[in-house]
């Protein structure tokens, strides 16, 4: 069977996975690096948010059961156990049974036995703990509201509750952080033996306190330092038995985050809640990033009102390359050539050949993946992909 | 008023020796509207002249003076451009006069330009009236000035008039000397009408306005006039004089200085130095001294923003209207896009034009490394002129390359001698001889290749002499030199904007410097990129552009896709604006930064 027939056969057998993302917009305080939509919780606000989720969920055209669920924020853990259960009911009503993977993001300070029990009860399989660092000074510098001890305590509680998979989020290249301090953070996380680790190089997002510091010259960017931290992290985690599967993500066998893979493979997902993004039935877009306005929209029967674009197969192929190349496994060109034969493949092939010539990319038959050096400049390469696809996006 | 009561004269001086102040005093004394008022009213576009203390355009003025002999005299004061780049224009202004007031600053003494201007005046057979100005300055050294007059300029000291434009001392003496010593107008008896064009101005309503000195005959509206260099005929629409404002009169007669508005629109048709005669009774001989002005220095001018190309084109067109000596033609460069190859009379002329494009026309521009005109003799004896390094033929076909030189007179403090000689040597010049000016200064005569003084010579001169050095020059001969064309290549592709013609011995240094600078300014690339300097295929210097180390966003959730695409799109658009030299993306301003740093 050739590649095209194989892909067609696959498509006819298994339906495209469907993810569900719920954005819980409440935080006790705003971290200095965070650009996500969030606000201080009020009893009334939480109540109306939960009602809104119910309304919005009822508007979605659920063509098939969701495969993965992800609750992010914000801090979903700020909701009371009772509210968590209510949100879970809404989700379950739309799942058509238990999803394969159900992740909830928790901040260390909000991890209580009661909440964990409520989540377990609801069917949550995976917890992502936003530790970020173990160094008190750096936690303070990030504006995080928790201590090193709280991280450890939270982790123990999560493990005790018996979730199938636990992730720890860490951040590096923090202002003032040395390579040794970062290596110590990684060691400390590894010692806890989580199933999954996400290590995020600090990004200066607009509208964050850190951005302001950067623009005032109070913190400085050092790309060489960042590159070295990336390389050191990759080596350190590989030695500890964590396989890298994306720029910032590492897992022990069987613990990759299916929900995120679903996104990077350009499958479909439904986003509920203010600012949540959806990609479904050939349309991509997001809800408005404002609780009141989002409530007004869903009240009128409107959702996915922002940045709405219609996705052609070629556009999806383009994004599958841009985002797929961030993954260590890379991208199967055959699949996308079959789905989008009209895409400017000769130009894409030229671009890929140039990257391969510069030792930034490796090609094995129809699979392409970036080398370590290539993955470190995946944004530049993403822009190259975009340029190669331009003839088709211009006319689409 | 008969021509014998007319005196045509000019004031020549070194920059800052007080020409404008003294002119104002003469105008006041003769009850003519002050030049400064005039300047404020009419010439506000010429800030540059004021800033640089030089005159680019002529501002003639007619004064009436009742002399001590009881007669009224018509005194035409000519203004002269004050820089060596405009020496031909200076010579034409001088040719319109019979006398010159030579100003010497009592505190500064004779300067390089004073000498050059005095020699130009002697060359035009003008009666020179030496005036020692600013005599009321505490630093005035009259003895020194009079000795320099005799020694350097061979003008008898007793002819000198002591004056102060600022305090009004000696003004009457100067006016009386102009009447008594400057001869009445020459060549008035010539049988036909002849007038010398010494400048022109473009007026958007009236077209080209010619500034003329009438030597013989008359010119009035309604007549047909002929420009003798080309034979072009035109109808005279209006004639007038400068009071100092243009004032229409019935006719211009022998000895008069005034203007002619004709049916000619284009200033390029009215060449400085040309002779205007009457169409019905034309003269057969032109007034002496006319020549075609040819640019000496060339460079490419490009808009900083490629969208400004049309704006730059319009600006060049407008500048050209008022300045026939400035020439341009469109060209394009791989590195800089679409622009213009421009020719100038000299360095100052080039700087002034560039500055006016920026200020008056509000276009940001970048200029390529300036070039002179090389004479290239090819195998087989064919000789070609090359003003753009890009057009230099293949080295294998060249027999020899000749470059223009200048003969420079440099006045320096004695204690700078060592540094100046080193500078001249560095610039491949030869010092000929020195004249002692006074106890502290000497005048050094030397020959320098013109291309060596194009960029920083004047700054270096000022620097080693702590600001006291001054230079004047005239064009010298073409000499054969060991010149080579040096190419700069990025990943093996030559970049036209950096091609230059250099002396073989200087190629290594300049090549290294350019490679280093480019490697530093070109941002890190995805791949290894080599910058090389080469002469005829032989690499003489190289450097590497840094490889990109890290450009990846850490987080990428479902909600980030749209936002991330926007960022990448920006990056992609940014790359589109870059110049592609092979696989290398170079920001448009990278070349500019290198050129600016030169």
Interface residues (C-beta under 8 A of the other chain):
Chain A: X19 X21 X23 X72 X199 X200 X201 X202 X203 X223 X224 X226 X227 X230 X246 X247 X248 X260 X263 X264 X269 X271 X275 X276 X277 X279 X284 X285 X286 X307 X309 X319 X322 X323 X326 X354 X355 X357 X358 X360 X375 X376 X377 X378 X379 X380 X381 X382 X383 X384 X386 X387 X390
Chain B: X526 X527 X528 X548 X549 X550 X551 X552 X553 X554 X555 X556 X557 X558 X559 X560 X561 X562 X564 X565 X567 X568 X569 X571 X572 X575 X576 X583
